[in-house]
Structure formats: C-alpha cells, structure tokens
Amino acid sequence: MLRYLFLTSLLIVSSTWKLQAQNKIKWITWEEAIEKSKKVNKKIFVDVYTDWCGWCKKLDHSTFAQNHIAKYINENYYPVRFNAETKEAITLKGVEYKFVNSGRRGYHELAAYLMQGRMSYPTAVFLDEEFNVIQAIPGFQSPDNFEMIITYFGTNSHKSTPWSKFINQYTHQAYFSEK
C-alpha cells in the first residue's frame, strides 16, 4: 500500500511539473525579434533585468513561471529578455546602443532609452509592431496584475480604453481559456 501511494504521488508530481513546464516563455534575442517581425508583425515584450536584481529573479520564478502567462506572451508578443548591463552593442531602428561605464556597474543605452531614463529593475517594456515604446512598467508584478497588463497591451485596449476602466471591467475568462 505504501509503495502504491509513493508511486501515485510521484506520478502526480511528475504530471504537475510537466503541465507547469509546458508553456515556458520562449525568450528570443533582439536580432531574432527584428527578423521575426519582418515576417509576422507582433508587439514586443521586453523584460529588462540585471543579474544582481532579487525582484527580477522573483518575477522569473513566480509570475513568468505561470503557464497561462507564458502561453499568452508566446502567442501575442515576441518576448525579449534584456540584461540592462550587457556589454554587447545592439542596433534597433538604425540606432546603435552601447554599454556605458558608470560607477561600479554601468548600464546599456538601450535600457535607458526603453525605460525613459528611469533605471529600475525589473521593468516590463511593451513595444508596438514597429518597435516604438508603448509603455515601460517598472517593478515586480504579481501574476494576477501582470495578466491584466499583458492583456491590456496584447488586445490593443490601451488605444481606446483608459487603464482604470479596463481593470474595472477585466475578467480572466474573457481572455484566457484556462489558468
């Protein structure tokens, strides 16, 4: 009997892990996002982070680990993870952005541009299909709040509906088939 319970528990844990891992965010590089957008237009979601940022790690392990959030991002955006302290030069819309030494760490010019000079980590940045900044949202976001944010921009509600009205009318079922 004990062996049966152990095997059943193992099967349940294994199944749960597979379901949770089923929809991970498929992060791509800037270059990949640019190339993919030439074929299929989608908005771009940028996770601006640093290696030393504790809230960035919490965002990865909680909010981004949610199956329904990963699935929605993968279907509606080109997701780019961008380390704000990368040393690599990046060209976006004909402008080359580079790393700037500043104090002990420094920052990347593209991060400063995307976050409009407000260097706060993590920051979620939403770009339109032409790589123009729609909005940068600093700070950790809980799964429920982040779900509303990605839906707001993913459905183009930001073009016609004020955020305050959107969140008052928002229902998970209207945008997600399963959580």
C-alpha positions as a Python dict, from the first residue, in 0.01 Angstrom:
ca = {
    (1, 'M'): (0, 0, 0),
    (2, 'L'): (281, 239, 91),
    (3, 'R'): (451, 164, -241),
    (4, 'Y'): (126, 238, -427),
    (5, 'L'): (89, 575, -251),
    (6, 'F'): (451, 663, -328),
    (7, 'L'): (413, 579, -698),
    (8, 'T'): (82, 768, -719),
    (9, 'S'): (239, 1073, -554),
    (10, 'L'): (536, 1056, -787),
    (11, 'L'): (306, 1037, -1089),
    (12, 'I'): (103, 1338, -971),
    (13, 'V'): (413, 1548, -905),
    (14, 'S'): (560, 1449, -1242),
    (15, 'S'): (237, 1535, -1425),
    (16, 'T'): (206, 1868, -1247),
    (17, 'W'): (566, 1957, -1329),
    (18, 'K'): (512, 1873, -1697),
    (19, 'L'): (199, 2089, -1712),
    (20, 'Q'): (373, 2382, -1546),
    (21, 'A'): (679, 2347, -1769),
    (22, 'Q'): (465, 2303, -2078),
    (23, 'N'): (442, 2675, -2155),
    (24, 'K'): (765, 2848, -2067),
    (25, 'I'): (829, 3189, -2215),
    (26, 'K'): (1033, 3138, -2530),
    (27, 'W'): (1277, 3426, -2489),
    (28, 'I'): (1446, 3546, -2806),
    (29, 'T'): (1723, 3794, -2884),
    (30, 'W'): (1676, 4142, -3027),
    (31, 'E'): (1807, 4016, -3361),
    (32, 'E'): (1554, 3730, -3364),
    (33, 'A'): (1269, 3967, -3277),
    (34, 'I'): (1368, 4201, -3560),
    (35, 'E'): (1390, 3914, -3811),
    (36, 'K'): (1063, 3751, -3697),
    (37, 'S'): (878, 4083, -3713),
    (38, 'K'): (970, 4116, -4080),
    (39, 'K'): (760, 3804, -4146),
    (40, 'V'): (482, 3830, -3885),
    (41, 'N'): (401, 4156, -3707),
    (42, 'K'): (361, 4124, -3330),
    (43, 'K'): (419, 4352, -3039),
    (44, 'I'): (742, 4305, -2846),
    (45, 'F'): (754, 4241, -2473),
    (46, 'V'): (1089, 4323, -2313),
    (47, 'D'): (1188, 4204, -1967),
    (48, 'V'): (1463, 4447, -1861),
    (49, 'Y'): (1661, 4290, -1577),
    (50, 'T'): (2005, 4264, -1419),
    (51, 'D'): (2187, 3959, -1284),
    (52, 'W'): (2201, 4104, -930),
    (53, 'C'): (1832, 4202, -907),
    (54, 'G'): (1640, 3997, -649),
    (55, 'W'): (1297, 4114, -768),
    (56, 'C'): (1391, 4012, -1122),
    (57, 'K'): (1457, 3658, -1000),
    (58, 'K'): (1128, 3656, -808),
    (59, 'L'): (946, 3768, -1125),
    (60, 'D'): (1107, 3480, -1318),
    (61, 'H'): (1014, 3219, -1058),
    (62, 'S'): (661, 3336, -984),
    (63, 'T'): (491, 3547, -1250),
    (64, 'F'): (678, 3431, -1561),
    (65, 'A'): (651, 3068, -1444),
    (66, 'Q'): (271, 3077, -1468),
    (67, 'N'): (159, 2854, -1752),
    (68, 'H'): (-119, 3083, -1876),
    (69, 'I'): (105, 3391, -1869),
    (70, 'A'): (384, 3221, -2064),
    (71, 'K'): (134, 3092, -2318),
    (72, 'Y'): (-25, 3437, -2365),
    (73, 'I'): (312, 3609, -2405),
    (74, 'N'): (436, 3347, -2654),
    (75, 'E'): (120, 3378, -2864),
    (76, 'N'): (84, 3757, -2860),
    (77, 'Y'): (436, 3900, -2833),
    (78, 'Y'): (794, 3847, -2932),
    (79, 'P'): (945, 3817, -2582),
    (80, 'V'): (1296, 3957, -2535),
    (81, 'R'): (1494, 3924, -2211),
    (82, 'F'): (1735, 4213, -2194),
    (83, 'N'): (2012, 4244, -1938),
    (84, 'A'): (2045, 4619, -1878),
    (85, 'E'): (2415, 4573, -1811),
    (86, 'T'): (2509, 4377, -2122),
    (87, 'K'): (2827, 4493, -2289),
    (88, 'E'): (2713, 4396, -2640),
    (89, 'A'): (2618, 4676, -2883),
    (90, 'I'): (2263, 4648, -3014),
    (91, 'T'): (2118, 4820, -3321),
    (92, 'L'): (1748, 4899, -3310),
    (93, 'K'): (1569, 5103, -3577),
    (94, 'G'): (1901, 5215, -3725),
    (95, 'V'): (2046, 5340, -3395),
    (96, 'E'): (2337, 5163, -3228),
    (97, 'Y'): (2313, 5143, -2850),
    (98, 'K'): (2618, 5061, -2637),
    (99, 'F'): (2721, 4992, -2282),
    (100, 'V'): (2812, 5299, -2076),
    (101, 'N'): (3058, 5269, -1788),
    (102, 'S'): (2912, 5440, -1484),
    (103, 'G'): (3037, 5373, -1134),
    (104, 'R'): (3085, 5008, -1045),
    (105, 'R'): (2838, 4864, -1293),
    (106, 'G'): (2727, 5087, -1578),
    (107, 'Y'): (2422, 5050, -1798),
    (108, 'H'): (2323, 4988, -2156),
    (109, 'E'): (2200, 5286, -2358),
    (110, 'L'): (1912, 5078, -2497),
    (111, 'A'): (1790, 5006, -2143),
    (112, 'A'): (1798, 5379, -2066),
    (113, 'Y'): (1605, 5452, -2386),
    (114, 'L'): (1341, 5182, -2325),
    (115, 'M'): (1289, 5286, -1964),
    (116, 'Q'): (1298, 5657, -2047),
    (117, 'G'): (1594, 5709, -1816),
    (118, 'R'): (1424, 5554, -1511),
    (119, 'M'): (1670, 5275, -1437),
    (120, 'S'): (1463, 5042, -1220),
    (121, 'Y'): (1467, 4664, -1227),
    (122, 'P'): (1276, 4470, -1327),
    (123, 'T'): (1091, 4676, -1585),
    (124, 'A'): (841, 4538, -1835),
    (125, 'V'): (853, 4731, -2161),
    (126, 'F'): (587, 4699, -2428),
    (127, 'L'): (676, 4794, -2785),
    (128, 'D'): (442, 4816, -3081),
    (129, 'E'): (493, 4624, -3405),
    (130, 'E'): (737, 4891, -3530),
    (131, 'F'): (950, 4875, -3213),
    (132, 'N'): (818, 5204, -3071),
    (133, 'V'): (782, 5216, -2693),
    (134, 'I'): (419, 5194, -2585),
    (135, 'Q'): (492, 5189, -2213),
    (136, 'A'): (753, 5087, -1957),
    (137, 'I'): (618, 4947, -1630),
    (138, 'P'): (877, 4928, -1351),
    (139, 'G'): (876, 4687, -1060),
    (140, 'F'): (771, 4338, -970),
    (141, 'Q'): (422, 4242, -1088),
    (142, 'S'): (214, 3968, -929),
    (143, 'P'): (72, 3707, -1169),
    (144, 'D'): (-283, 3849, -1144),
    (145, 'N'): (-172, 4208, -1207),
    (146, 'F'): (68, 4108, -1484),
    (147, 'E'): (-208, 3908, -1654),
    (148, 'M'): (-415, 4226, -1681),
    (149, 'I'): (-117, 4427, -1809),
    (150, 'I'): (-21, 4187, -2088),
    (151, 'T'): (-386, 4158, -2191),
    (152, 'Y'): (-429, 4537, -2193),
    (153, 'F'): (-150, 4582, -2445),
    (154, 'G'): (-196, 4248, -2623),
    (155, 'T'): (-558, 4330, -2715),
    (156, 'N'): (-476, 4693, -2809),
    (157, 'S'): (-710, 4809, -2533),
    (158, 'H'): (-450, 5076, -2450),
    (159, 'K'): (-551, 5253, -2772),
    (160, 'S'): (-914, 5305, -2673),
    (161, 'T'): (-970, 5227, -2305),
    (162, 'P'): (-819, 5402, -2003),
    (163, 'W'): (-638, 5162, -1768),
    (164, 'S'): (-877, 5241, -1480),
    (165, 'K'): (-1177, 5143, -1689),
    (166, 'F'): (-1005, 4833, -1827),
    (167, 'I'): (-918, 4690, -1484),
    (168, 'N'): (-1272, 4751, -1356),
    (169, 'Q'): (-1417, 4554, -1649),
    (170, 'Y'): (-1146, 4288, -1672),
    (171, 'T'): (-1234, 3923, -1629),
    (172, 'H'): (-985, 3643, -1667),
    (173, 'Q'): (-1235, 3426, -1855),
    (174, 'A'): (-1277, 3683, -2132),
    (175, 'Y'): (-911, 3647, -2237),
    (176, 'F'): (-783, 3314, -2106),
    (177, 'S'): (-939, 2974, -2167),
    (178, 'E'): (-762, 2822, -1865),
    (179, 'K'): (-540, 2947, -1589),
}
